[in-house]
Amino acid sequence: QLSDTVSKVEETHTKIILKTRFKNSLMQEGKSGGFRLISILDIVNNTWTFISVYPKKGTFAKTDLTKSEYQTAITTYREEVISGTLVELDIENNLSEIELK
């Protein structure tokens, strides 16, 4: 557990998979009833990649991703890194796409 909103799911020598809790502003339940964002922090390349998001309450609610769902997301991430199909967005510029050189 890194903080009350961020927890470490898995860690390798170069990457950390994080689960971040976000409050749903439409509900009065705090972070526990909000959303979970799964991301990968690449320490070597200094990048943060969005992998998945899911709600804790409502029609599409999940308690957590299954091992299979985590593995599928990580496999897709690796394939997109290798093929060069990941899209980089600039958070400082209205999430505009960054042209890769």
Backbone as numpy.savetxt, mean C-alpha at the origin, in Angstrom:
# Nx Ny Nz CAx CAy CAz Cx Cy Cz
4.97 -3.33 14.95 4.11 -2.15 14.95 5.01 -0.91 14.95
4.91 -0.08 13.93 5.72 1.12 13.83 5.08 2.30 14.54
3.75 2.35 14.53 3.00 3.40 15.23 1.57 2.90 15.38
0.68 3.75 15.87 -0.71 3.31 15.99 -1.43 3.27 14.65
-0.82 3.82 13.59 -1.46 3.79 12.28 -0.68 2.97 11.25
0.59 2.66 11.49 1.41 1.94 10.52 1.99 0.69 11.16
1.84 -0.44 10.48 2.47 -1.66 10.97 3.25 -2.32 9.84
4.29 -3.01 10.21 5.15 -3.70 9.26 4.57 -5.09 9.03
4.31 -5.45 7.77 3.77 -6.76 7.44 4.91 -7.73 7.18
5.93 -7.27 6.45 7.05 -8.12 6.08 8.23 -7.21 5.77
9.43 -7.74 5.94 10.62 -6.94 5.64 11.70 -7.84 5.04
12.36 -7.33 3.99 13.52 -7.99 3.42 14.69 -7.04 3.58
15.81 -7.34 2.94 16.98 -6.46 3.04 16.75 -5.12 2.35
15.87 -5.09 1.36 15.70 -3.87 0.57 14.28 -3.30 0.57
13.31 -4.09 1.04 11.92 -3.63 0.97 11.17 -3.91 2.26
10.20 -3.04 2.54 9.32 -3.22 3.70 7.89 -3.12 3.21
7.07 -4.11 3.55 5.65 -4.04 3.23 4.94 -3.45 4.44
4.19 -2.37 4.20 3.53 -1.65 5.28 2.01 -1.73 5.14
1.34 -1.76 6.28 -0.12 -1.64 6.31 -0.42 -0.39 7.13
-1.09 0.57 6.49 -1.38 1.85 7.13 -2.89 1.98 7.35
-3.27 2.39 8.55 -4.69 2.57 8.90 -5.09 4.03 8.68
-6.21 4.21 7.97 -6.75 5.55 7.72 -8.19 5.61 8.20
-8.54 6.71 8.79 -9.91 6.94 9.23 -10.81 7.19 8.03
-12.03 6.67 8.09 -13.06 6.96 7.10 -13.82 8.17 7.62
-13.67 9.31 6.99 -14.27 10.54 7.49 -15.80 10.51 7.44
-16.38 9.56 6.71 -17.83 9.46 6.64 -18.41 8.65 7.80
-17.55 7.97 8.55 -18.01 7.16 9.67 -17.41 7.71 10.97
-18.09 7.51 12.05 -17.64 8.02 13.34 -16.95 6.92 14.17
-16.16 6.08 13.52 -15.55 4.95 14.20 -14.03 5.05 14.33
-13.44 6.12 13.91 -11.99 6.24 14.00 -11.29 5.36 12.99
-9.98 5.13 13.22 -9.19 4.35 12.28 -9.58 2.88 12.24
-10.13 2.36 13.34 -10.48 0.93 13.38 -11.58 0.58 12.39
-12.43 1.53 12.04 -13.50 1.29 11.08 -13.21 1.88 9.72
-11.99 2.31 9.50 -11.63 2.99 8.26 -11.09 2.09 7.18
-9.99 2.50 6.58 -9.39 1.80 5.45 -7.99 1.32 5.81
-7.53 0.32 5.07 -6.15 -0.16 5.18 -5.49 0.01 3.83
-4.32 0.60 3.83 -3.52 0.79 2.62 -2.30 -0.09 2.74
-2.10 -0.96 1.76 -0.93 -1.82 1.72 0.05 -1.21 0.72
1.30 -1.04 1.14 2.30 -0.42 0.27 3.65 -1.09 0.48
4.54 -0.85 -0.48 5.90 -1.37 -0.39 6.85 -0.19 -0.39
7.70 -0.15 0.61 8.75 0.86 0.72 10.05 0.22 0.26
10.60 0.74 -0.84 11.86 0.23 -1.38 12.97 1.12 -0.86
13.76 0.58 0.06 14.80 1.35 0.74 15.93 1.72 -0.21
16.28 0.83 -1.12 17.40 1.06 -2.04 17.08 2.15 -3.06
15.89 2.06 -3.67 15.51 3.01 -4.72 14.74 4.22 -4.21
14.50 4.26 -2.89 13.81 5.37 -2.26 12.44 5.63 -2.90
11.65 4.54 -3.04 10.31 4.66 -3.60 9.29 4.06 -2.65
8.06 4.52 -2.78 6.93 4.01 -2.01 5.85 3.67 -3.01
5.44 2.39 -3.06 4.49 1.92 -4.07 3.19 1.46 -3.44
2.10 2.03 -3.90 0.75 1.63 -3.47 0.46 0.25 -4.04
-0.02 -0.66 -3.19 -0.33 -2.02 -3.63 -1.83 -2.31 -3.59
-2.48 -2.00 -2.47 -3.89 -2.33 -2.31 -4.51 -1.45 -1.24
-5.82 -1.31 -1.29 -6.56 -0.62 -0.25 -7.88 -1.36 -0.04
-8.31 -1.45 1.21 -9.59 -2.10 1.49 -10.22 -1.50 2.74
-11.57 -1.50 2.80 -12.28 -0.97 3.96 -12.41 -2.02 5.05
-12.54 -1.58 6.29 -12.78 -2.48 7.42 -14.27 -2.65 7.69
-15.10 -1.76 7.18 -16.56 -1.81 7.38 -17.25 -1.66 6.03
-18.50 -2.12 5.96 -19.29 -1.91 4.75 -19.33 -3.13 3.84
-19.89 -2.92 2.66 -20.12 -3.99 1.70 -18.85 -4.74 1.31
-17.74 -4.03 1.13 -16.50 -4.64 0.66 -15.50 -4.85 1.80
-15.99 -4.90 3.02 -15.13 -4.99 4.20 -14.29 -6.27 4.21
-13.07 -6.13 4.73 -12.16 -7.25 4.94 -11.51 -7.06 6.31
-11.24 -8.14 6.97 -10.49 -8.03 8.22 -9.01 -7.87 7.92
-8.55 -8.49 6.84 -7.15 -8.40 6.40 -7.08 -9.06 5.03
-5.98 -8.84 4.31 -5.76 -9.58 3.08 -5.33 -10.99 3.45
-5.71 -11.96 2.63 -5.25 -13.33 2.85 -3.79 -13.44 2.40
-3.12 -14.50 2.80 -1.74 -14.72 2.35 -1.69 -14.77 0.82
-2.69 -15.39 0.23 -2.76 -15.48 -1.22 -2.90 -14.10 -1.86
-3.73 -13.24 -1.28 -3.91 -11.88 -1.81 -2.62 -11.07 -1.68
-1.93 -11.21 -0.54 -0.63 -10.54 -0.38 0.34 -11.04 -1.44
0.41 -12.36 -1.60 1.36 -12.94 -2.55 1.06 -12.50 -3.98
-0.21 -12.47 -4.35 -0.60 -12.01 -5.69 -0.18 -10.56 -5.90
-0.42 -9.71 -4.91 -0.06 -8.30 -5.02 1.45 -8.13 -5.15
2.22 -8.89 -4.37 3.68 -8.79 -4.42 4.21 -9.32 -5.75
3.62 -10.41 -6.24 4.03 -10.97 -7.53 3.76 -9.97 -8.65
2.58 -9.34 -8.63 2.24 -8.33 -9.64 3.21 -7.17 -9.57
3.53 -6.71 -8.36 4.50 -5.62 -8.18 5.83 -6.00 -8.81
6.34 -7.19 -8.48 7.64 -7.63 -9.03 7.62 -7.69 -10.56
6.54 -8.24 -11.11 6.42 -8.34 -12.57 6.42 -6.97 -13.21
5.72 -6.01 -12.59 5.65 -4.66 -13.16 6.98 -3.92 -13.01
7.72 -4.18 -11.95 9.05 -3.59 -11.81 9.96 -4.11 -12.92
9.94 -5.43 -13.12 10.79 -6.06 -14.14 10.41 -5.59 -15.54
9.11 -5.50 -15.83 8.67 -5.12 -17.18 8.68 -3.61 -17.41
8.86 -2.84 -16.33 8.89 -1.39 -16.48 7.51 -0.77 -16.65
6.46 -1.46 -16.21 5.11 -0.94 -16.41 4.53 -0.21 -15.19
5.30 -0.11 -14.11 4.82 0.69 -12.98 4.75 2.15 -13.40
3.75 2.85 -12.95 3.58 4.26 -13.28 3.99 5.08 -12.07
4.88 6.05 -12.27 5.29 6.94 -11.19 4.47 8.22 -11.25
3.95 8.63 -10.07 3.18 9.85 -9.98 3.88 10.84 -9.07
3.77 12.10 -9.41 4.40 13.17 -8.65 3.39 13.74 -7.65
3.59 13.45 -6.36 2.63 13.93 -5.36 2.72 15.44 -5.15
3.79 16.04 -5.62 3.95 17.49 -5.49 3.29 18.24 -6.66
2.83 17.49 -7.68 2.30 18.13 -8.88 0.98 17.47 -9.31
-0.02 17.49 -8.40 -1.37 16.98 -8.70 -1.37 15.55 -9.23
-0.47 14.73 -8.71 -0.35 13.33 -9.11 -0.17 13.15 -10.60
0.54 14.09 -11.23 0.82 13.94 -12.65 1.85 12.83 -12.86
1.75 12.17 -13.99 2.66 11.05 -14.27 4.06 11.57 -14.53
5.04 10.90 -13.97 6.44 11.26 -14.16 6.95 10.48 -15.36
7.54 11.18 -16.30 8.11 10.52 -17.48 9.38 9.79 -17.06
9.41 8.47 -17.31 10.58 7.68 -16.97 11.58 7.77 -18.12
12.83 7.92 -17.75 13.87 8.08 -18.79 14.51 6.77 -19.11
